[in-house]
Amino acid sequence: MEGNKITVNVRIGNVTLPMTVSTTEEEEVVRNAASLVQSKLNSFRDKFPKLPSEEYYYVMVAVDTALEALSASNKASIEPVMDIIEDLEKEIDEVIKK
């Protein structure tokens, strides 16, 4: 499927975004991302029904999503180090038991 592009129209709030992807796997990721954003948007609308404008909800979703991405990135960079530490602790425990 090299060179073939798939146009995916995703709707978030009152906005429809045409997005171009190369594979059906990418299409699924785009649709899942749009669904996640829509879910967050609905959640913020429910929690804070009287914000002055619709823009506030979109900004809240953007900030929340950015915080989650940064948190996941930090966790991913720490995880290998933690795995090594756990392995070393196990080895130390084995040596101490001898």
C-alpha positions as CSV (number, residue, x, y, z in Angstrom):
1,M,0.0,0.0,0.0
2,E,3.0,2.3,-0.5
3,G,1.9,5.7,-1.7
4,N,-1.8,5.2,-1.0
5,K,-3.2,7.7,1.4
6,I,-6.4,7.3,3.4
7,T,-8.4,10.4,4.4
8,V,-9.9,10.2,7.8
9,N,-12.5,12.7,8.9
10,V,-12.6,12.9,12.7
11,R,-15.1,15.1,14.6
12,I,-14.2,16.6,17.9
13,G,-16.7,19.0,19.4
14,N,-18.1,21.1,16.6
15,V,-15.0,20.7,14.4
16,T,-14.5,18.1,11.7
17,L,-10.8,17.5,10.8
18,P,-9.8,15.8,7.6
19,M,-6.6,13.9,8.3
20,T,-4.4,11.9,5.9
21,V,-2.8,8.6,7.0
22,S,-0.9,5.9,5.2
23,T,-2.2,2.7,6.8
24,T,-5.3,1.4,8.4
25,E,-3.3,1.1,11.6
26,E,-2.6,4.8,11.6
27,E,-6.3,5.4,10.8
28,E,-7.2,3.4,14.0
29,V,-4.7,5.5,16.1
30,V,-6.2,8.7,14.7
31,R,-9.7,7.6,15.4
32,N,-8.8,6.4,19.0
33,A,-7.0,9.8,19.6
34,A,-10.1,11.7,18.4
35,S,-12.3,9.6,20.6
36,L,-10.1,10.2,23.6
37,V,-10.1,14.0,23.0
38,Q,-13.9,14.0,22.6
39,S,-14.2,12.0,25.9
40,K,-12.1,14.5,27.7
41,L,-14.0,17.4,26.2
42,N,-17.3,15.9,27.3
43,S,-15.9,15.3,30.8
44,F,-14.7,18.9,31.2
45,R,-18.0,20.2,29.9
46,D,-19.8,18.1,32.5
47,K,-17.5,19.1,35.4
48,F,-17.5,22.8,34.5
49,P,-20.7,23.6,32.7
50,K,-20.5,27.4,33.1
51,L,-17.2,28.4,31.6
52,P,-17.3,31.7,29.7
53,S,-16.6,30.1,26.2
54,E,-16.1,26.9,24.4
55,E,-12.4,27.7,24.0
56,Y,-11.8,27.1,27.7
57,Y,-12.8,23.4,27.2
58,Y,-10.4,22.9,24.3
59,V,-7.6,24.5,26.3
60,M,-8.3,22.3,29.3
61,V,-8.2,19.2,27.0
62,A,-4.9,20.4,25.5
63,V,-3.3,21.0,28.8
64,D,-4.5,17.7,30.3
65,T,-3.3,15.8,27.3
66,A,0.1,17.5,27.3
67,L,0.5,16.7,31.0
68,E,-0.3,13.1,30.4
69,A,2.2,12.9,27.5
70,L,4.9,14.5,29.6
71,S,4.2,12.2,32.5
72,A,4.3,9.1,30.3
73,S,7.5,10.3,28.7
74,N,9.2,10.8,32.1
75,K,7.9,7.4,33.3
76,A,9.3,5.8,30.1
77,S,12.7,7.3,30.6
78,I,12.8,6.2,34.3
79,E,11.4,2.7,33.8
80,P,14.6,1.1,32.4
81,V,16.7,2.5,35.3
82,M,14.1,1.2,37.8
83,D,14.3,-2.3,36.2
84,I,18.1,-2.3,36.5
85,I,17.8,-1.2,40.2
86,E,15.3,-4.0,40.9
87,D,17.6,-6.6,39.2
88,L,20.5,-5.4,41.3
89,E,18.4,-5.5,44.5
90,K,17.5,-9.1,43.7
91,E,21.2,-10.0,43.1
92,I,22.2,-8.3,46.4
93,D,19.5,-10.2,48.3
94,E,20.8,-13.5,46.8
95,V,24.3,-12.7,47.9
96,I,23.2,-11.7,51.4
97,K,21.3,-14.9,51.8
98,K,24.3,-17.0,51.1
